[in-house]
Amino acid sequence: MSDTVWLLERTGEVKFPYRLSIKRGEDVLLQLRVQDKWPGARGHIFCMREELRQWPEVIEEVERVPVVSLNRYGKRLAVVLDRATNKRCDFLFLTKRYKTQDGEYEQVFWRTQQGLKQRRPKVILTAGGNPSLDVIIDINEKYPWNFHGCTVERKALPAGDYALIDDQGILAVVERKSFDNMLQNFMQIHNLHHKIGEIEAYKHGAIVVEANYSDFLNPKKQKYYPVAFLAKAIAELSAMHPKVNMVFAGNRKLANEWVLRYFSSIQSHKQDVPHFKVAEVMAEYGQPQETKGGIYFDIKNKVINETPQEFHITEIKDLFPDVDISTIRRVLVDLRKQGALVCTGRGTSSKWIWIKRDNGEKH
């Protein structure tokens, strides 16, 4: 998003001499007091959120850089900047309990790719596997893959051969292809495009082939097509369907293993509850600035007209069980920016309090 910028400013504070802001237009997505201009060889920099206390005024602007992307990976907020060096970093938001007293405290660390390499973190994968998955196998699938330790059901699927589900519906779809089956599909490649198009309707999708890419380019293993045709056809599938992963797993066993890990990671990431500030930043960053309609409009009307003076976000979620909580959070954040709501507390247990509704009623 070209209108999102990274702004670093110098302050008069000794311990936190800089203020770092990520702004989208006039809206501040994230504002931190930081100890240096960039983590560099230090590995990480401890930060504090601007709103947690009173700070000295800003003295001067140090740099202003366009933001290429903001993404959430677990508890990390990852940032990519539009410049040649010092372009990738992330912010790790942690909430910990005091050891000698009741309550919790917050820690925010600003880290870079180089710093993470030098520190050799023990955790390599962001999303850990979950052995308890709800998997649907299409009734037409012969000799299906095994998903040991998972809840497996056989039924007709609208797309693909395997699906990961939760209480809100289908999370991911996978189409399984053997080497021979893939070769047959190339005879009617237009139909294959339609099948992949159906998978694209879901947030997560993959075509998993029980063969190596090199097998399709080996004239000794297939004699139906020129090698140049297969190379072009496979590339065309990836180019025309960028939302669907195409994985050449090598054999049946590895294909089964890849899909199990794929489903586990998707579910793990969905169930991972981020720090409330990370969720708030992503909600604001992902929201288009133009006038919104559809489900956003429905949620906003319900919030304005039917919520009590004080309420929790989970109460709105109960009214819209099929809507992702990030969409509901966007509505509440927008109303807060308009001066209609204030928020106290953290996460889903935080309390939203009305100050002024759209009808002019003050509280």
ABEGO torsion letter per residue (X at the ends): XAABBBBBBBBABAABABBBBBBBEABBABBBBBABABAEAAGBBBBBBAAABBBBBBABBABBBBBABBBBBEABBBBBBBBABGABBBBBBBBBBBAABBEBBBBBBBBBAAAAAAAGBABABABBBBABBBBBBBAABBGBBBBBGBBBBBBBBABEABBBBBAAEBABBBBBBBAAAAAAAAABAAAAAAAAAAAAABABBBBBBBBBAAAAABAAABAABBAAAAAAAAAAAAAABAABBBBBAGBAAAAAAAAAAAAAAAAAAAABBBBAAAAAAAAAAABBABBBBEAAAAAAAAAAAABBABBBAAAAAAABAABBAAAAAAAAAAAAAAGABBBBEBEAABBBBBABBAAGBBX
